[in-house]
Amino acid sequence: MNEIASQGQLRMSYLRWALFTVPTIVFLGFLSGQIANSGYQNNWFAGLVKPDFMPEGWVFGAAWTVLYTLMGLALAVILHARGAKMRGLAIVLFLVQLVVNYAWSFVFFRLHLVPEALWMIIGIFVLAALTTILFARIRIIAAVLMLPYLGWLVFAGVLTLSIDKLNPNAKNLVAPGLSTHI
């Protein structure tokens, strides 16, 4: 049993990792958004002044689904790279930035802490950039799969900064109550 794995066996090993990482990361992202009551259905968020370049609500759901899918594929590449130097550190760094990413929705949408959410995005970007650098040292394709996420984090940071500037007292904004029209 000292044979080297065939290409087909290697592909199946990667596929098994991807079939675990992609749905898990996408589902946890969806779950974090649901717990945080993120999006336009959030009354507090609906009451904020938003910049002109703010996308429609459906764009965020579509973008995060694609980004989490790409991140899951990148992680699968690294998990599949057994024996690679710095693999363990890259996995830990990826998981740390992912946890902070999931917590962002709670801080912004549930706690209404816009400046703190901006600092979190900056932290997520730094962690994700370091993760991407480590991924590149292990498998370049994993780093390439992380690039759209880094770009989106820059956009999300600019968006959060703009919301913070347009709503300097966002934390104290009272969400409009529900009303019934008869």
N, C-alpha and C positions, 0 to 999 in steps of 0.2 A: 504494500500500500504506500509506496514512495512515489506514486505518480503525481505529476503536475495536473491541476484541474484543467479541463478543456474550456474553450471559449464559451461554449454553451452553459457549462456549469457556473462559470464566473458571471455570465449574464443573469442566470437564475438567482444567484446569490444576491446580486445587486437588486434585482426585481423584488425579491422577498423583503429586503430592507425598505425599498421605495413603497411597497404596498403597506408597510407599517408606518413609515415616517410621514408620508404625504397626508393620508386621512387623519392621522393623529394631530398633526400641526394645524391642518385646516379646521378640524372639529374644535380643538382647544381655542383657536382664534375666534371662531363663531361663538363658542360658549362664553369667552371673556367679553365679547361685545354684548351678548344677551344679558349677562349678569350686570354689566355696567349701564345697561339701557342706552347704548350708544346709537347715534344717528339722529335723523330728523324727527323721529317720533318722540324724542326726549323734549319735554316742554321747556326745560331750562335752555337747552341748545337752540330750540326754535326761537327763543326770545333774544338770542345774541345777534348783534350786528355782524354780518359776515362780509368778507372782502368780495370784490367783483369777480375775482377769478375762482371763487368757491365752486367746485363741481357739484352736480346734482347728486342726490343721495345714492342712487344705484351705482355710481362710479366707484364709490368706496367699497361696496360689497364685492363688485367685480374685481377691482384692483387687489384687494386683500386676498381674495380667493386665488388669483394668479400668483401673487407674491408668496403666499404660504405654500402653494404647490411647488414653486421653484425652490424655496428654502428647504422643503421636505426632500426634494430630489438632490439638492446639494448635500444635505446631511447624510442621505443614503450613500452618496459617493464616498464620503469620508468614513462612514461606518464600514463600508465595504473595503476600505484601504487598510486592511489588517497589517500590522507591523510597521506602518509608516511612522517616521519620527514626528513628534508633536501632535499625533492624532488625538491622544487623550485630552491635551490642553485645548485643542481646536473644538472638540466635542463639548467640553465644559464651558468654554467661552460662548459657543453657539447657544447652549441651553440657558446660560445666564442672560444673554441679550434677549432671548425669546421670552423668558419669564418677565423681564422688565417691559418688553413690548406688550405682552398681554396685560400687565398691570396699568399701562398707560391709559387705556380706555376707562378703567375704574377711577383713576386720578382725575381725568378730564371730565368725563360725563357724569360720574356719580358724586365725586367730591367737589367738582367745579373749581379745581385749582389750576387755572390756565397757566400762570407763570411756572408753577412746578412741573406741569405737563411739558412745557417748552424745554425746561432743563432735562427732563427725562428723555425727550427726543434727542437732545444733544448727546446724552449718555448712551442711548441706544445706538446712535450713529457711530460713536467712538468704538463701542463694543462690537458692533457689526463690521466696522472697517477692520478692526484687529482680527476678527474671525475670518473675514475674507482674505486677509493677508496670509493667515495660517493655512486656510484652505488652499490658497494658490501654491503654497510650498508643498502641499500634499498631492493635490490633483487640481490642475488649472481649471478644468471644467466646473468644479465645485465653486470656485471663485467667480467664474463667469455667471453662474446661476444666481449668485448673490448680488450682482451689479444692479439689476432693476430695483431691488429692495433698498439699496443705498440711495439710488436716485429718488425713490418715493419718500424716503426719510428726509431728504433735503426739502422736497416739496411740502411734506407734512410739517416740517419745522417752520418754513416760511408761512404756511397757512396758520399755524398756531401762534406765531409771532404777530401776524396781522390781526387775528382775533383778539389777542391780548391788547394790542394797541387800540383797536376799535371799541373794546369793552374793558376799560381800566378797572371797573368795579364788578367784574363778572361773577366773582364769588358770592356777592350779595344780591345778585339779580334774583328776583322772585319769579319763579316760573308762573306763567298765566294758568289760572285754574281752568278746570273743565267747565264748560257751560252747555246748557241744553236749550235749544231753540224749539219753541212750541208753535 
